[in-house]
Amino acid sequence: MNLGLEGRKAIVCASSRGLGRACAVALAREGVMVILNSRHADTLEVARSAVAIEAGVDEANVPGVAADLNTEEGRDALVRTCPDADILVTNNEGPPPGEFTNWGVAEWHAAVDANMLAPAFMIKAVIGGMKERRFGRIVNITSAMVKSPNYYMGLSTAARSGLTALCKGLSVEAAPFNVTINNMLPERFDTDRQERMAQFAMAAKGITREEARAEICETIAAKRMGRPEEFGDACAFLCSAQAGFISGQNLQLDGGSYAGLI
C-alpha cells in the first residue's frame, strides 16, 4: 500500500533506538524526511547511518538534532530544524518502575516533565502550522499502563494518562483541519526498556535473565515479545493519508493481551 507520505516531513522524538527508531525507519521508507533526535550527538550519528541503511534512503534524508526533550531549549532546537513538520511522533524515556511509597516530589516532577509536558509542548509548537496546511499527523508513544495500570509503573501511568486526556480534547478541535492525534500503547516490545525490566525482575526475584525474559513473555497472550518493526509499521499507517478518519484513539499493541473491551 502506498501511504501517500512521499515528500512529507516528520519529527520523531527520542528516535536513536527502540520504538522511536522503528517509527523513524518505517516513515523514512515511505519517502518521509525524518528528523531524528537523541540527547547524545555520537549516538545520534550512529542512528542516522543505521536508519538510512535500514530504510534504503540517503543519509541526508534523516537529519538529526541532538537535544534534550525535557528542556525548552531542546524542544526549540527540534522545532527550528523542522518548523513545518507534517508529522510529529512524540516519545521519551519512561520513568523507572518502583514503589509508590518511595517516590518523592522530584520523581513525580521528572515523570510529568518527560511524559506529559514535553510531548504537550512539542504538540503545541507544530499543531498550528499543521492546521493551516490542512494536514497533520500526531502520534504519541505512551504505554499500555494508561489502560492497564500496574502498581510498580505508577509514575508512567499517571503522567501518560494526563497526556492521553489532553490529546483527546485536542483531537476533536483539530479534526476539521485534517489533523489527527492518536496514541500508541505498547506492551512488551523487545527493546532496551524490556531489558531493563528484566534486570529489575532479576534483582527483585533473584532469577536469571533467561527466566526473567520468559516470565515477561508468559504475560503476553501471543507468548512472545513484539518486534519493533511491527510497531513502526503501525505508526506509519496512522500517519498515512488513508488514516485521516482515525483520531483520538488509543491503539493497543500488546499481542492481544489487553483484557478490556474499551
N, C-alpha and C positions, 0 to 999 in steps of 0.2 A: 504494500500500500504506500503510495506517495502521500506523505503527511502535509504537504503544502507549506513547508517551512524553509525552502531554499531562499537564501539571502536574508533571513531574519537574524536578529542579534539577541544574545542571551547572556545574562549574568548568572553564573551558578556559584553560589556561596560555598565556602569550605569544600572545594572540589578537587583537592590534590589526592584524595584517597577515598575509599569506601563508597557509600551510596552517592555522595555528591559527584565523585569522579565517574561513576557508572552513568549518571544522568548526563554529564558532560559528553561522554563518548557517544551516547545514543543521539544526542542533539547534533553534535558535530557531524555524525554520519549522515544526517538528514540535510546537510548543507547550511547549518546554522553557524554563524561566527560566535564562538563561545568564549566568554571571558572567565578564565579560571581564577581561583582565589585560594590563597593559603597565608597563614601568618608568616611563614618562613620562605625567603626567596630561593634558597637552594632546593627545598622540597618542591617548590612551585616549578622550577625549571625542569626537574626530573619528570614531574607530572605532565607538563606541556608536551614534552617529547613523547611520552608513553601514550597520552590521549591521542595525539596526532597519528601515531603509528596504528593504534588500535582502530581508530575511526577511518583511516585511509585518507587523511587530508593533510594539507600543508601545515606546518607548524605555525605559519603566520595566521592561520585561521583559528588558532587557540591562544590568543594573547593572555597574559596573566597579570594579576595585581597582588602584590604581597601586602596584606592589610589585615588588621585585627577587627573583625566584625563587631566586637564588643565595645569599640570606641567610635566616637563621632568622626574622628579623623579617618579611620579605616573605612567606614561606610562612605564617606565623602569621596575618598580616593577611588573606590569602586564605581561610584555613580559618575564621576568625572570621566572615567575611561570609556563609559558607555551610557551617556545621558539619554539616549533614545532607545533603550532596551525594549524589545518586543516581548521578551520572556524573562521572568525572574524566578529562579529556583532558590528558595531560602533554605539554609541548612546551617547547623552549628553543632559543635561538640556538646553532647548531652551531659548533664550533671551526673556525678557518680552515685551508685546505689549506697544506701546506708540506713541508719536507724533514725527515726523521727526525733527521738529524744536527744540525739547528738547534733542536730542541725541548729545553728545559731543564725543571727541576723546576716552575717557575712555569707553563709551558704545560700540562704534564701535570696539575697540580693544578686549573687552570682548567677543563680539559676534563672531568675526572672530577666536579668540583663541579657543573658545569652540566648534564651529560648522563647522569650516573648518580645522584649523590647527591641533587640537587634533586628529580627525579621520585620517587626512592625515599622520600624524607621526605614528599612530598605523598601518596603512596600510604599510607604508614604512618598519616598523620593521618586518613584517611577510611575506610579499609577496615573498621575495627572497626564503625563505625556502619552501613555497608552490610550487613555480615553480620548484625547484629542485626535490621535491617529486611527482610532476605531479598531484597534487590535491590541490585545494584551493577554498573556497567559502567565498567571502567578501560581506557582506550586510550592507549598510548604512541606518540607520533610519534617514530620513530627514524630509520633510514636504510637504504637498500639496501646501504650499506657493511658492515652487520652480516653479510650473507651473501655479499657480493662485495667483499672488501677491496681497496682501492686504495692504492698506495704514498703518494700525496700526502694521503690522508684518514685517516692512521693514528690521529690523535687521536680523531676521530669513531668510527672502527671500534672502538677499544679501549674507550672509555668506554661506548658504547651496547651493545656486546656484553655488558659486565658487567651492565647493566640488564636485558637480554634474559634472561640466565641466571637472575638473581634472580627475575624475574617468572614464569619457567616454573615454578619451585618454588612460588611464592606461588599460582599459578593452580590447582594441584592441591589445595592446602589450602582455597582459597576456593570451589571449585566446588560443594560440598554446600549452600552458603548462597545459591545463585543470584547469585553474584558472579563475573563473568568478567573476565579480564585478557588483552588482546591487543595486539599491536604492529603498527603500520602502517609499512611500509618504502618510502618514496617515492624515486623516482629521476627527476630531470629534469622537475619541475613548473615552470611559468612564473611564478616568484616572484622576490622580491628576491635570494634566495640564488643563483639561476641567473644573475642579472645580475652578481653578484659573481664567480661562477665564470667568466663571460665576460670580465670585466675582468682576472681573473687570467691567463686564456689570452692575452688581448691583450698584456699586459705580458711574459709569458714567451715568446711566439712572435712578437711584432711584427706581429700581424694586426689587421684591423678588427673592430668589434663585430659586423657582419653575418657576417663569416667565422667569428668565434668562436661565435656562436649556431648557425650552420649546422653547424659541427663537433659541437656538442652534440647537435643533432637527428639527425645521422648516426649517433651511438652508440646511438640508441633504435630498437628494432625497428619501432615504429609511425611512425618518421621525423617525429615532432613532439614537442613538449613536452606534458606533461599539463596539463589545465586545473584550477585549484584547486577548482572546484565539483565536479569528478569525485571528488576526494579527500574533500571534505566530505561528500558523499552516502554514500560508503563508510563513513566514520566513523559517520554517523548510523545506518546499518544495524547496525554492530557494537554500537551502544548500545541497539538496539531490544529489545522484548520477544521478538521472533522469534529473536533471536540468542543465546538463553540456553544453547544447547548448543554454542556455539563459544567455546573458551577455550584459552589457552596457545599461540595461533597467531601466526605472522609472515606478514602479508599483504603480498605484493609488489605495489606499484603503480608499474609501470615500463614500461607499453606493450608488455609481452611480452618484455622484454629479458633477464631472468634466464635464464642458460643451464643451471642445475642442475635436478635432479629434485626435490630436497627443500629 
